[in-house]
Amino acid sequence: MTPTARRPGSDEMDGAAGKAIAELLSRAHLLRPGAVADALAECARPFGVHGAAVYLADLGQQYLRAMPETDDSPLPELPIDSTLAGRAFRTIEIQLAAADPDGRHHVWLPLMDGTERLGVLELIVDDVSEATLDRCRTLASLAGLVVVSKSAYSDAHAHVRRTQQMALQAEMVWAFMAPPTFATDDVIIAAAIEPVYGVGGDAYDYSLLGDNLHVAVFDAVGHDLPAGLIASVAMASCRNTRRAGGDLADLVARADHAIAGQFGGSRFATALLCDLEVTTGRFRWIACGHPPPLLIRDNKVIKELFRRPRLPLGLPEDRHDLDLAAPPPVHTEHLQPGDRLLLYTDGVVEGRAADGTQFGVRRLGDFVIRHSAAGMPASETLRRLNRAILDFQHGRLADDATTVLVEWRPDDPERQYGF
């Protein structure tokens, strides 16, 4: 009689999973950037993983593109809006394909860096029990960490994520900007920018230090290399001042001086510099010739936080009657739990359709509210907003368009931003 093969028990599988994770962590130090999927599949084979593939979202977040393979048969691009893999990316939830003829299952998992969506991980497994899916989640979390850890040392990830050549000024601005999504138990921030490959003067920045979240949006005049330089100088100046302990007024003064000193008053940038105390909800900001934030509460835009703006950064004093030697006024608003702040550049609301209709502030607020109310993550809401902005202008933007969404949720520590 032929003995019946014994399926490994749960404890054995957990032990194999632990060994696989330890082995992958050990190998990760010397792992080539494009070899993450192969190493993951090899290490995880003892507990039923028969294959793995890492897909990264392109910069425009329209396609999922596979990391380089060791063979000569590259995997096809997967549209984010119309595939099961894309659904895993959009919803930040595991997606299961029907079993193949061999009885194996293809599992699609969001590939994350914290709460930033990198792409998806495809795993081929024997079963889709809850225990197996838990191990898959662990592998996906580890894969995300390894992918990010290798991105600073190679152009492999940038090569996969780009579908066209990037303009020089865009290359410079993207090198400075923070990741598009970040979250803690108290606050979430998501950002989006278009055109991805040709952005000129728009940029955003944020940083959480202790209980203080700093957020900034910049819009330098022009769409050329000098515009990218101005935006980069503004970000660098603000970071330098912030890291030296400066407050909002210091950030404005030194960025203004840096831009004026380098460009002689011929170029300038509007800016919105903000601080949010995540423990109290106190929101403070200075507007430098920039559109005001929108305050969204209970799925309604309750007001624009309009105050008389300061001049844009870099404009010479002698062209105006204002006393720019005095510190700029810092405005304050006290948020309520669940409030959202929507920051944007004028290219979002001033974009025009073929008949001359502007996108407008009302359309912007309504779009964010409608998609957020449907339960979409903030990052997915802004991804779709970018598509809507492009479609509204038939794919040709007259100006850069940047949006930043900040949500304050101190009373909801169980809120999940990942999976």
N, C-alpha and C positions, 0 to 999 in steps of 0.2 A: 504494500500500500504506500502511495506517495504521501508524505507528510504535508499537512496544510500549512501554508506560509502564515506566520503570525504577524499581524499588523502591530507596529510599535505602539506602546501605550502612551498616554498623555504625558506622563513623567519623562519617559524616554524622549519624546518629541521636544518637550520643553528643554531638556538637557542638550539635545542636538541644536536647538535654536540658540541657546546660550553660547555654545561652542562656536557656532557660525558667526555670531555677532562679535565674539572676542577675536576670532580669526580675521574677520574683515577689518576690525579696528586696528589690529596689528599690521595688516598688509597695507592699510590706507596711507601710512607714512611714505611709502615708496611707490604708490600706485600712480600710473599714468592717468591724466585727466579723462581720457576717453575710454578707460578700461573699467569703469565702475560697475557697469551692468554685468560684464563677464565675471568679474571677481565676486559679485553678489550671488550670481547663479551658482558658481562653483562652491562657495562657502555654504550656501543654503541647501545644496542638493541632499544632504543627509536627512532633512526633515520634509522632503517631498516637493521641493521647488525644482522644476525641470527646465526653466528658462527665465530670463529676465531681460528687459529692455528699458532704457531710460530715455524719455522724451522731454525736451525742453520747449517751452512756449516761445515762439518768435517774438521779437520786440513789439510788434503790433498786436500781439495776442489774437491772431487769426488761425494759426496752425500750431500743431505739436510736431516737432522735428526730432528724429532719433539721434542720439549721440553716436559718434563714429563707431562702426563695427569692425571686427577684425577680419571679416571676409569681404568678398566683392559684391555682396548683394544688399545694398542699403535699403532700409525700411522706408516705406512711403510716408509722406506727410499726412497728418490726420487733421482734418478741419475741426476746430474747437466747437463750432456751432452745430455740427451735424453728426458727431460720432460718439460712441460710448466713452471712449477715452476723453473726448472733449467735455462730456457731461461730468466726468470725475473732476476735471479741472474747474468747470464752471461752478459746481455745487460744493466742492471740497468734500465729497463723499465717495466711498468705495462703490465701484460699479462692477457687476459680474456679467460675463458673457456666457451664453449657453455652452454646455460641454461639447468638446470637439469629438470626432469619431473615435478617438482613443480614450474617451472618458475624462479627459483633462480639462481644466477650467482656466480661462484667461481672466485674471483679476486686474482691474485698473485702479490704482491708488493715487491720490494727490501727492505730488512731490513738493515738499514745503521746506522753506527756511524760516523757522518760527511761524509766522502767519503770511509770509510772502510766498505766493504761488510760483514755483519754478517750472512745473510741468506735471508729468505723470510717470508713474512706474508701472510697467506691465510685468506681472508674474504669472507663470504657468504652473499650476499646482494640481495635486491629485484630488483634493476635496475642498469644499468651501464651508467647513464647519466653523463655528464661532471661534474655536481655539486656533484653527488655521488662520482665520482672518486677523486675529489678534497678533499672531506672529508676523503676518504680512505687514500690518501697520507698523510694527517695530522695525522691520526691514526698510520700509519706506522712510521712516523718520531718520534712520541711520544713513540711508542713501542720500537724502537731502543734505545732511551735514557733510558727507564726504564730497558731494558735488560742489557745494559752496566752498569747502576748504581748498579745492583744487583750482577754483576759477581765477584766483589772483596770480597764478603762476603760468598761465597758458592762454592763448587765444582760442583754444578749442571750443569753449562754451560760446564765446562771442561769434565764432564762425557758424555754429549751429543755429544760433538765435537770429541771425541776420538774413534777410531775404533780398537785400539790396545794399549798395554801398552807402555809407553814411557821410554826410557833409562834414567838413572839418570842424565847423563851429558846434555841430551837434555832438561830435566825438568828444570835444572838450567839455561841454555841459554835462553830458551823461557821466563822464568820469568823476564829476563833482557830486552829483545828486545822490541822495540816500535811496535805499530800496523803496519801491512804491507802496509797501504795506508794512505796518508794524502795529502790535497790540500788546496790552497787558490786561490784567483783570479790570482795570479802571477806565481804560481809554483805548480807542482804535483810531488809526490814521491811515488813509488810503489816498493815493495820488495818481493822476493820469496826465499824459502830455501828448500832444500832436502838433505838427507831424513828427513821427518818431525819428525818421532818418534825416530830416531837414530842419529841425527846430533851431531857431536863431537866437532869440533873446530871452525866451521864457525859461524859468527854472524854479525848483522848489527845494526846501530844506527842512529838516526837523531834527530834534535831539531831545531825549529824555534824560534829565539829570536830577536824581533824587525824586522829588515830587513835582518838578517843574518841566512841563513839555513846551519846548520852543518850536514854533512853526513859522516858516517864511515863504512867501511867493514873490518872485521877481519877474519883471517884464522890461527888458532893455529895448530901447528904440532901435529899429532896424531888423534885418533878417540875414545879416552877413557875418563875416568873421569878427569884426569889431563888436557886434551885438553879443556874440558868444563870449568874447573877452570881458565885456562889461558885466554880463551875468556871472561869469566865473569870478571876477574880482569882487563883486558884491557878496557872493557866497563865501569866498575865502576871507574877506574882511569881517563878515559877521561871525564866522566860526572862530577866527582868531580873537576877536573881542570877547565873544561868549566864553571861550575857554580860558580867558584871562580874568573872568569874573565880572565882565561888564553887563550892564542892564540894557533894557530896550533903547533908552535914550543914547547910551554909549554906542550901541550897534548902529543906530542911524547916523550919529555924528561921524564915526570913523569910516563907515561905508561911503558916506557923502564925500568926505575928504579924499578917500582913496580914488573914487571914480573921477572927481573933479581934477585931482592931481595928475592922473594918467591921461585924461582925455580933454582937459582944458575947457570944459564947459560946452564942447561941441556935441557930446552925446550924454545920455542920461538913462536912468532906469526907474520905473515906478516900483514900489515895493509895499508889501504888507507884512509887518513884523509883529509876531504875536507870542504871548506866553499864557499857558493854562496851568493853574495849580490843580493837579489831579485829585488832591484830597478835599479841596473846598469848592471847586468849580469857578473860582475867580479867573475871568478871562480878561487879559489886558492886551492892548494893541496900539500900534502907530501906523497910520496910513500915509504913505508918501506918494501922493498923486495916483493912488490905486483904487480900484472899485472896492466898496465895503463888503465885509463878510455877510452872508445870509445866515440868520438864526432860525433853525427848524426845530419846532417843538410839537409833540403830539401829531406828527405827520402834517404840519402846516408851517409855511414860512411866516413866522409871526412878525418879522421886521428885517430890514437891512440895517446893519450897525453902522449907519452913516454918521460921521463927524467931519468937520471941516478938515480936509487933508493937508498935510505938510507938502512942500514942494517935492518933486521927484529927486532921487539921489543923483548928485552930480551937477545940478543946475547952479550957475554962479549967482551969488547974492545980489550983485548990482543990477540984475534985471528985474528985481521985485522990491516991493515996499515992505515986505514982511521982515520981522526981526529974527533972522535965522541964527543969531548968536545965542539966543535964549534956548534952553532945552525944549525939544518938541513936547507937546502935551501927550500924556499917556492916557488912553481911554480905558474904561473898565465896564464890564458887564458880568453879572453873577448868573451862572448857568444853573439850570435845574437838571437832576438826573435824567438821562435819556436824551438830552439836547444834542443837536448836531450843528456844527458850523461848516458852512460851505464857502471856501475861498476859491477865487477864480481870477483869470486874467481877462482883459477886455476882448481878446480874440474869441472867447467862448460866446459871449452874448451879442457881440457886434457882427458875427458872421452872418452873411445874407444868402438867402435862397435865390433861385433864378429870377423870381418876381420882385426882388428887392426886400422881402420881409426879413427882419432880423430874427436871430434865434431867441434873443431876449432873456431877461432875468426870470420872468414868469415861467417860460418853457423849461428853463434850466432847473428851477426849484421843483416844478411838477414832475419832471423826469426822475429826479433823485428820490422824491417822496414815493412815487408810484412803484419804483423798483425795490426800494428798501422795504416798503410795506408788503411786498410779495415774498419777503424772507430771503432776498439775495444778499450775499456778503457784500460789504462795502466795495471791495476790490472788483467784484463782478459788476456791480452797479456802474462804477466808473468806466470799466471796460466797454460796457454797452453804451454809455454816454459818449465815449469817443467815437464809436461807430455812428451814433445818431448825429453827432456834430459833423462828421465827414459826409454822411449821406445828405444832410441838410444843404451842404455846399457842393454837392455832386463830386465829392472826392478831392476838391481843390480848395484848400484853406487860404483865405486872404491874409491871415495872421496866425501866429502860434496860439494854441488853445490849451490852457492848463487848469486843472481842477484839483483841489485838495479837500477831502472830507474828514472832519474830526468828530468823533462821537464820544461823549462822556457818559460812562455807565458805572458809577461807583456803587450802585445798589444792586448790581447783578454780577457778583463774583463768579457765578457758575456759567456765565455766558461763554459759549465755545466759539473760538475764532479759527480753529483748525478742524480736525476730525477725530 
